Amino acid sequence: MELIQTDIVVVGAGPGGYAAAFYAADLGKKVILVERDPRLGGVCMNRGCIPSKALLNASHVIDAAKEAAHRGIYLGEPRIELDQLRAWKESILQKLGQGIAGLARMRGVTVIHGKGHFEDSTTLRVETSDGQKYLRFEKAIIAVGSRPALPRAFDLGNPRVMTSTEALEVPEIPENLLVIGGGYIGMELGTVYASLGSKVTVIEAMEGILAGADPDLVRPVAAYAKKAFKEVRLKGKVLKMATAGKQVKVVSEHEGKTVEELYDRVLVSVGRVPNGQDMGLENTKVERDDKGFIKVDERMATTDPNILAIGDIAGGILLAHKASKEARIAVDNLAGEGQAVNRDYVIPAVVFTDPEVAWVGLTEQEAKQKGIAVEVAKFPWGASGRALTFDRTDGMTKLILEPETHRVLGVGIVGHGAGELIGEGTVAVEMGATANDLAAIVHPHPTLSETVMEAAEAFFGHSTHVHTRKREAH
């Protein structure tokens, strides 16, 4: 058995895995990157973040065309060619995948396509199309990500019952689509299909959609969904499903009534579960929790001294940029350049619905739950000239502030382009900025970024475009 020697092997080439491999190579390590898929980029690029945002952008174009008439612009009814739409989406993924592969070559990272299986704590067997290869490593970083959850009761073996993976392929535009779960994936893909022409029904078990976001930020999204979707049923429950010819029969419960309906397709969006099965972790000292996530410490180290884990497989918030951050932490510690890192670093969240919702740091809802005293400042986008220019005054920017110091503990934004704006909030929270700092920084006009400044000015009672109570600046 020939062993291929390397300093570091990274298993999984998503935004955490390839970031770790590239950074380790930049620090002079010999790195092998193992990826099961033929294209690098992981779930985020191939079956998640990137394709969903491409389709969401397409849906925004469709909606904009439909809404242009009141501006005196008549474009007619949009015509959708699904084959062309899919090809355009695929071209984006192909281009990004080629870019990642090119960066790997430039850095001298060896890429092996195949399924990795740990033989022990220093040996990885990779099942490739050319046979089995054995890698002997000093350290390994596991970055195998997660996949959509599909409860057994919903797994009919019927292609009309989809997870996000299948929904992003846009196999057709169903006349009637049921989305089970009103979280960010369900609401994003519901938005896509509604814009394409489907009658979308969402069933959510909780009292509101987008759990985790502040209710006042969710309100404009709920208003959009009420207009664009056929129905959003809160505190609902799907009891059972069955194949009914070319449709899916769904029995659900809502407001004390049992309803039986037929849908052309069903999207199951009830969360994600970690990968990691059948990769030989039992042959190592790596421990997992009861949900299957690998246990790690603040250095991203597992209970096996030779193995680290990052990204979705390590639990916590399942976001691509969190995985990329953890890649840096893991490699720094492997290279002896890091130290124990507080895992409460600031991670922004963005939901790409219409309008977008973004937040970072402490939310108002979280502060109430934890009994943390905060003060809140808000700026409505109805007072923003820039928001008025594209008819999107349904937004709001809010600051969560420490009462005594006025330090920014959190920022929440709902509105067109909120995902781009939250970066300023992330910097403010990470750097310990105060409301006075944000109010004093000159922002360009007319832009939506001004709403951050004016929210801070509103807190002190001297916002130019809204009238609020006055208080002393610290």
C-alpha positions as semicolon CSV with decimal commas, in nm:
position;residue;x (nm);y (nm);z (nm)
1;M;0,000;0,000;0,000
2;E;0,159;0,326;-0,119
3;L;0,111;0,616;0,118
4;I;0,098;0,974;-0,008
5;Q;0,257;1,195;0,256
6;T;0,129;1,543;0,334
7;D;0,137;1,798;0,615
8;I;-0,235;1,871;0,609
9;V;-0,531;1,700;0,446
10;V;-0,857;1,892;0,420
11;V;-1,170;1,683;0,365
12;G;-1,439;1,886;0,191
13;A;-1,390;2,173;-0,054
14;G;-1,668;2,410;0,046
15;P;-1,612;2,771;0,163
16;G;-1,453;2,640;0,483
17;G;-1,250;2,360;0,329
18;Y;-1,093;2,540;0,036
19;A;-1,033;2,850;0,248
20;A;-0,843;2,631;0,498
21;A;-0,646;2,454;0,225
22;F;-0,547;2,778;0,053
23;Y;-0,450;2,954;0,376
24;A;-0,241;2,658;0,493
25;A;-0,063;2,652;0,156
26;D;-0,001;3,027;0,184
27;L;0,172;2,955;0,517
28;G;0,403;2,705;0,347
29;K;0,230;2,378;0,432
30;K;0,199;2,084;0,195
31;V;-0,178;2,044;0,150
32;I;-0,407;1,788;-0,010
33;L;-0,771;1,884;-0,060
34;V;-1,018;1,594;-0,088
35;E;-1,360;1,657;-0,242
36;R;-1,630;1,405;-0,331
37;D;-1,800;1,623;-0,595
38;P;-1,643;1,671;-0,939
39;R;-1,655;2,049;-0,889
40;L;-1,504;2,236;-0,597
41;G;-1,706;2,485;-0,393
42;G;-1,917;2,257;-0,176
43;V;-2,286;2,295;-0,102
44;C;-2,267;2,674;-0,084
45;M;-2,150;2,716;-0,441
46;N;-2,314;2,418;-0,608
47;R;-2,639;2,358;-0,420
48;G;-2,691;2,653;-0,188
49;C;-2,587;3,015;-0,157
50;I;-2,477;3,091;-0,513
51;P;-2,748;2,919;-0,721
52;S;-3,020;3,045;-0,488
53;K;-2,898;3,404;-0,516
54;A;-2,877;3,372;-0,894
55;L;-3,239;3,259;-0,906
56;L;-3,343;3,526;-0,657
57;N;-3,183;3,790;-0,878
58;A;-3,378;3,651;-1,174
59;S;-3,698;3,665;-0,969
60;H;-3,629;4,029;-0,878
61;V;-3,593;4,110;-1,249
62;I;-3,931;3,947;-1,316
63;D;-4,094;4,139;-1,032
64;A;-3,935;4,467;-1,143
65;A;-4,067;4,416;-1,495
66;K;-4,417;4,357;-1,362
67;E;-4,403;4,664;-1,138
68;A;-4,253;4,907;-1,391
69;A;-4,585;5,021;-1,536
70;H;-4,663;5,268;-1,259
71;R;-4,342;5,449;-1,352
72;G;-4,464;5,483;-1,708
73;I;-4,251;5,194;-1,833
74;Y;-4,443;4,912;-2,006
75;L;-4,244;4,594;-2,063
76;G;-4,518;4,339;-2,117
77;E;-4,558;4,001;-1,949
78;P;-4,219;3,832;-1,886
79;R;-4,163;3,508;-2,078
80;I;-3,954;3,247;-1,894
81;E;-3,740;2,995;-2,082
82;L;-3,646;2,744;-1,811
83;D;-3,368;2,575;-2,010
84;Q;-3,199;2,910;-2,066
85;L;-3,247;3,011;-1,702
86;R;-3,092;2,685;-1,582
87;A;-2,802;2,719;-1,829
88;W;-2,731;3,073;-1,709
89;K;-2,730;2,959;-1,346
90;E;-2,504;2,666;-1,432
91;S;-2,260;2,895;-1,616
92;I;-2,210;3,092;-1,295
93;L;-2,134;2,778;-1,097
94;Q;-1,900;2,651;-1,367
95;K;-1,707;2,977;-1,374
96;L;-1,671;2,988;-0,996
97;G;-1,570;2,621;-0,979
98;Q;-1,301;2,673;-1,241
99;G;-1,177;2,975;-1,048
100;I;-1,139;2,778;-0,725
101;A;-0,961;2,495;-0,908
102;G;-0,727;2,749;-1,067
103;L;-0,644;2,903;-0,731
104;A;-0,567;2,556;-0,594
105;R;-0,318;2,495;-0,877
106;M;-0,152;2,835;-0,829
107;R;-0,105;2,761;-0,459
108;G;0,029;2,412;-0,514
109;V;-0,266;2,248;-0,338
110;T;-0,318;1,892;-0,461
111;V;-0,685;1,817;-0,527
112;I;-0,810;1,458;-0,512
113;H;-1,169;1,390;-0,610
114;G;-1,320;1,105;-0,414
115;K;-1,483;1,002;-0,088
116;G;-1,259;1,020;0,217
117;H;-1,259;0,754;0,487
118;F;-1,040;0,766;0,799
119;E;-0,849;0,444;0,856
120;D;-0,702;0,589;1,176
121;S;-0,598;0,925;1,317
122;T;-0,319;0,978;1,063
123;T;-0,442;0,791;0,754
124;L;-0,717;0,879;0,508
125;R;-0,834;0,640;0,238
126;V;-0,984;0,811;-0,063
127;E;-1,211;0,619;-0,299
128;T;-1,153;0,773;-0,643
129;S;-1,255;0,680;-0,997
130;D;-0,896;0,553;-1,040
131;G;-0,911;0,331;-0,735
132;Q;-0,818;0,379;-0,371
133;K;-0,550;0,620;-0,256
134;Y;-0,403;0,633;0,093
135;L;-0,291;0,962;0,248
136;R;-0,067;0,985;0,555
137;F;-0,111;1,323;0,721
138;E;0,018;1,511;1,023
139;K;-0,308;1,702;1,070
140;A;-0,653;1,680;0,913
141;I;-0,929;1,937;0,887
142;I;-1,280;1,802;0,839
143;A;-1,507;2,039;0,647
144;V;-1,773;1,811;0,501
145;G;-2,068;2,043;0,567
146;S;-2,435;1,957;0,598
147;R;-2,733;1,854;0,387
148;P;-3,107;1,930;0,387
149;A;-3,308;1,739;0,645
150;L;-3,576;1,511;0,500
151;P;-3,784;1,351;0,776
152;R;-3,879;0,991;0,707
153;A;-4,250;1,076;0,696
154;F;-4,186;1,309;0,401
155;D;-3,944;1,083;0,213
156;L;-4,184;0,925;-0,036
157;G;-3,920;0,838;-0,294
158;N;-4,112;1,075;-0,521
159;P;-3,919;1,342;-0,716
160;R;-4,213;1,577;-0,666
161;V;-4,111;1,601;-0,300
162;M;-3,802;1,820;-0,308
163;T;-3,538;1,952;-0,073
164;S;-3,354;2,274;-0,154
165;T;-3,107;2,071;-0,362
166;E;-3,372;1,962;-0,613
167;A;-3,565;2,291;-0,596
168;L;-3,256;2,483;-0,708
169;E;-3,248;2,275;-1,027
170;V;-3,588;2,429;-1,117
171;P;-3,716;2,107;-1,281
172;E;-4,040;2,286;-1,369
173;I;-4,264;2,571;-1,260
174;P;-4,535;2,390;-1,064
175;E;-4,880;2,543;-1,065
176;N;-4,921;2,474;-0,694
177;L;-4,619;2,448;-0,463
178;L;-4,624;2,368;-0,093
179;V;-4,328;2,486;0,114
180;I;-4,297;2,309;0,448
181;G;-4,101;2,544;0,676
182;G;-4,096;2,922;0,687
183;G;-3,725;2,960;0,763
184;Y;-3,482;3,143;0,541
185;I;-3,443;2,866;0,282
186;G;-3,817;2,808;0,252
187;M;-3,894;3,178;0,223
188;E;-3,614;3,244;-0,027
189;L;-3,712;2,959;-0,257
190;G;-4,079;3,035;-0,208
191;T;-4,001;3,385;-0,337
192;V;-3,826;3,242;-0,644
193;Y;-4,110;3,011;-0,739
194;A;-4,378;3,272;-0,670
195;S;-4,201;3,512;-0,907
196;L;-4,173;3,238;-1,170
197;G;-4,549;3,190;-1,152
198;S;-4,626;2,921;-0,893
199;K;-4,905;2,953;-0,641
200;V;-4,705;2,910;-0,321
201;T;-4,841;2,795;0,014
202;V;-4,612;2,799;0,319
203;I;-4,683;2,594;0,629
204;E;-4,478;2,696;0,932
205;A;-4,508;2,531;1,274
206;M;-4,397;2,839;1,469
207;E;-4,592;3,157;1,537
208;G;-4,398;3,349;1,275
209;I;-4,166;3,309;0,978
210;L;-3,788;3,359;0,993
211;A;-3,739;3,251;1,353
212;G;-3,437;3,425;1,506
213;A;-3,494;3,761;1,341
214;D;-3,664;4,046;1,527
215;P;-4,038;4,060;1,454
216;D;-4,022;4,422;1,334
217;L;-3,761;4,322;1,075
218;V;-3,973;4,027;0,962
219;R;-4,290;4,234;0,922
220;P;-4,213;4,371;0,571
221;V;-4,121;4,019;0,451
222;A;-4,449;3,884;0,587
223;A;-4,631;4,164;0,405
224;Y;-4,459;4,072;0,079
225;A;-4,538;3,704;0,127
226;K;-4,903;3,783;0,193
227;K;-4,916;3,961;-0,142
228;A;-4,694;3,728;-0,348
229;F;-4,782;3,386;-0,200
230;K;-5,116;3,212;-0,211
231;E;-5,107;3,161;0,166
232;V;-4,879;3,152;0,471
233;R;-5,013;2,927;0,746
234;L;-4,854;2,983;1,083
235;K;-4,876;2,735;1,369
236;G;-4,955;2,469;1,109
237;K;-4,844;2,110;1,084
238;V;-4,814;1,860;0,800
239;L;-4,953;1,529;0,925
240;K;-4,878;1,303;0,627
241;M;-4,810;1,297;0,256
242;A;-4,871;1,042;-0,016
243;T;-4,824;1,017;-0,391
244;A;-5,145;1,079;-0,583
245;G;-5,076;1,026;-0,953
246;K;-4,881;1,325;-1,080
247;Q;-4,945;1,517;-0,759
248;V;-4,875;1,487;-0,388
249;K;-5,162;1,453;-0,143
250;V;-5,092;1,646;0,174
251;V;-5,287;1,622;0,497
252;S;-5,221;1,918;0,727
253;E;-5,358;2,074;1,041
254;H;-5,424;2,446;1,083
255;E;-5,634;2,637;1,334
256;G;-5,780;2,315;1,469
257;K;-5,892;2,191;1,127
258;T;-5,754;1,902;0,923
259;V;-5,712;1,985;0,555
260;E;-5,645;1,748;0,264
261;E;-5,498;1,908;-0,051
262;L;-5,319;1,821;-0,373
263;Y;-4,994;1,991;-0,477
264;D;-4,788;1,959;-0,792
265;R;-4,466;1,975;-0,589
266;V;-4,365;1,999;-0,225
267;L;-4,049;2,164;-0,094
268;V;-3,938;2,031;0,244
269;S;-3,737;2,301;0,419
270;V;-3,716;2,205;0,785
271;G;-3,347;2,253;0,857
272;R;-3,016;2,084;0,785
273;V;-2,830;1,787;0,930
274;P;-2,453;1,730;0,942
275;N;-2,266;1,508;0,701
276;G;-2,000;1,279;0,845
277;Q;-2,157;0,938;0,815
278;D;-1,954;0,658;0,659
279;M;-1,624;0,844;0,675
280;G;-1,456;0,632;0,939
281;L;-1,473;0,874;1,230
282;E;-1,520;0,573;1,458
283;N;-1,159;0,480;1,371
284;T;-1,038;0,805;1,524
285;K;-1,083;0,973;1,864
286;V;-1,325;1,227;1,719
287;E;-1,647;1,262;1,921
288;R;-1,984;1,378;1,794
289;D;-2,287;1,512;1,981
290;D;-2,631;1,353;1,977
291;K;-2,722;1,538;1,656
292;G;-2,412;1,419;1,471
293;F;-2,209;1,740;1,484
294;I;-1,839;1,702;1,563
295;K;-1,740;1,839;1,902
296;V;-1,475;2,113;1,881
297;D;-1,317;2,363;2,117
298;E;-1,244;2,732;2,060
299;R;-0,940;2,637;1,850
300;M;-1,157;2,416;1,624
301;A;-0,975;2,112;1,765
302;T;-1,168;1,788;1,807
303;T;-1,114;1,528;2,077
304;D;-0,854;1,372;1,845
305;P;-0,524;1,567;1,870
306;N;-0,456;1,521;1,497
307;I;-0,794;1,630;1,364
308;L;-0,981;1,960;1,353
309;A;-1,331;2,037;1,223
310;I;-1,481;2,354;1,082
311;G;-1,803;2,483;0,929
312;D;-2,142;2,315;0,938
313;I;-2,005;1,981;1,057
314;A;-1,877;2,159;1,371
315;G;-2,226;2,288;1,456
316;G;-2,333;2,634;1,562
317;I;-2,467;2,873;1,300
318;L;-2,467;2,699;0,962
319;L;-2,334;2,981;0,744
320;A;-2,063;2,984;0,477
321;H;-1,881;3,289;0,614
322;K;-1,868;3,130;0,958
323;A;-1,694;2,830;0,798
324;S;-1,443;3,059;0,626
325;K;-1,366;3,233;0,955
326;E;-1,319;2,901;1,132
327;A;-1,081;2,792;0,854
328;R;-0,849;3,076;0,948
329;I;-0,872;2,995;1,318
330;A;-0,799;2,626;1,259
331;V;-0,501;2,684;1,029
332;D;-0,352;2,953;1,254
333;N;-0,362;2,711;1,544
334;L;-0,216;2,426;1,337
335;A;0,066;2,651;1,220
336;G;0,141;2,763;1,573
337;E;0,048;3,121;1,490
338;G;-0,286;3,128;1,665
339;Q;-0,422;3,108;2,013
340;A;-0,747;3,012;2,176
341;V;-1,019;3,219;2,008
342;N;-1,348;3,322;2,164
343;R;-1,607;3,159;1,937
344;D;-1,850;3,443;2,007
345;Y;-1,695;3,643;1,725
346;V;-1,941;3,852;1,532
347;I;-2,121;3,662;1,257
348;P;-2,375;3,853;1,045
349;A;-2,682;3,676;0,908
350;V;-2,864;3,762;0,587
351;V;-3,194;3,632;0,454
352;F;-3,231;3,709;0,083
353;T;-3,608;3,737;0,078
354;D;-3,795;4,036;-0,062
355;P;-3,711;4,259;0,112
356;E;-3,383;4,127;0,249
357;V;-3,334;4,090;0,625
358;A;-2,993;4,114;0,790
359;W;-2,870;4,135;1,146
360;V;-2,549;4,110;1,345
361;G;-2,462;4,094;1,712
362;L;-2,736;4,112;1,974
363;T;-3,095;4,124;1,853
364;E;-3,372;4,301;2,042
365;Q;-3,556;3,973;2,083
366;E;-3,246;3,800;2,219
367;A;-3,187;4,085;2,463
368;K;-3,540;4,043;2,601
369;Q;-3,499;3,667;2,634
370;K;-3,170;3,704;2,820
371;G;-3,280;3,997;3,034
372;I;-3,015;4,229;2,889
373;A;-3,098;4,598;2,918
374;V;-3,069;4,775;2,583
375;E;-3,188;5,086;2,408
376;V;-3,312;5,078;2,050
377;A;-3,283;5,339;1,776
378;K;-3,470;5,307;1,446
379;F;-3,474;5,489;1,115
380;P;-3,761;5,416;0,875
381;W;-3,673;5,400;0,507
382;G;-3,985;5,599;0,427
383;A;-3,767;5,897;0,523
384;S;-3,485;5,791;0,285
385;G;-3,467;5,972;-0,046
386;R;-3,266;5,687;-0,196
387;A;-3,528;5,430;-0,096
388;L;-3,797;5,645;-0,254
389;T;-3,611;5,654;-0,586
390;F;-3,668;5,283;-0,638
391;D;-4,001;5,258;-0,456
392;R;-3,869;5,049;-0,168
393;T;-3,968;5,238;0,143
394;D;-4,062;4,916;0,324
395;G;-3,724;4,905;0,499
396;M;-3,588;5,000;0,838
397;T;-3,249;5,025;1,007
398;K;-3,222;4,968;1,382
399;L;-2,943;4,985;1,635
400;I;-2,927;4,788;1,961
401;L;-2,730;4,997;2,209
402;E;-2,581;4,956;2,554
403;P;-2,770;5,204;2,779
404;E;-2,476;5,355;2,966
405;T;-2,208;5,371;2,698
406;H;-2,427;5,377;2,384
407;R;-2,197;5,109;2,243
408;V;-2,346;4,931;1,942
409;L;-2,434;4,576;2,053
410;G;-2,631;4,483;1,745
411;V;-2,762;4,611;1,414
412;G;-3,069;4,494;1,226
413;I;-3,174;4,597;0,877
414;V;-3,469;4,505;0,659
415;G;-3,498;4,642;0,308
416;H;-3,363;4,634;-0,045
417;G;-2,991;4,549;-0,030
418;A;-2,985;4,489;0,347
419;G;-2,729;4,213;0,293
420;E;-2,482;4,464;0,153
421;L;-2,546;4,720;0,427
422;I;-2,499;4,485;0,721
423;G;-2,122;4,491;0,668
424;E;-2,112;4,837;0,822
425;G;-2,307;4,708;1,120
426;T;-2,065;4,417;1,154
427;V;-1,769;4,654;1,166
428;A;-1,948;4,871;1,424
429;V;-2,020;4,578;1,656
430;E;-1,679;4,415;1,610
431;M;-1,486;4,737;1,669
432;G;-1,697;4,850;1,965
433;A;-1,828;5,164;1,796
434;T;-2,080;5,384;1,973
435;A;-2,392;5,551;1,840
436;N;-2,202;5,878;1,852
437;D;-1,932;5,729;1,627
438;L;-2,188;5,626;1,367
439;A;-2,363;5,962;1,385
440;A;-2,035;6,148;1,336
441;I;-1,918;5,952;1,030
442;V;-2,001;6,125;0,702
443;H;-2,203;5,900;0,474
444;P;-2,251;5,962;0,101
445;H;-2,584;6,102;-0,021
446;P;-2,817;5,977;-0,151
447;T;-2,751;5,621;-0,034
448;L;-2,911;5,362;0,187
449;S;-2,597;5,361;0,402
450;E;-2,714;5,697;0,536
451;T;-2,986;5,511;0,724
452;V;-2,720;5,374;0,960
453;M;-2,598;5,725;1,035
454;E;-2,951;5,861;1,070
455;A;-3,056;5,581;1,303
456;A;-2,771;5,689;1,532
457;E;-2,867;6,056;1,491
458;A;-3,229;5,965;1,568
459;F;-3,112;5,810;1,894
460;F;-2,976;6,150;2,002
461;G;-3,279;6,337;1,868
462;H;-3,113;6,524;1,583
463;S;-3,173;6,314;1,274
464;T;-3,235;6,546;0,980
465;H;-3,514;6,340;0,829
466;V;-3,706;6,210;1,133
467;H;-3,808;6,383;1,452
468;T;-3,724;6,200;1,775
469;R;-3,662;6,276;2,142
470;K;-3,331;6,430;2,238
471;R;-3,065;6,270;2,458
472;E;-2,708;6,339;2,555
473;A;-2,428;6,195;2,340
474;H;-2,149;6,003;2,517
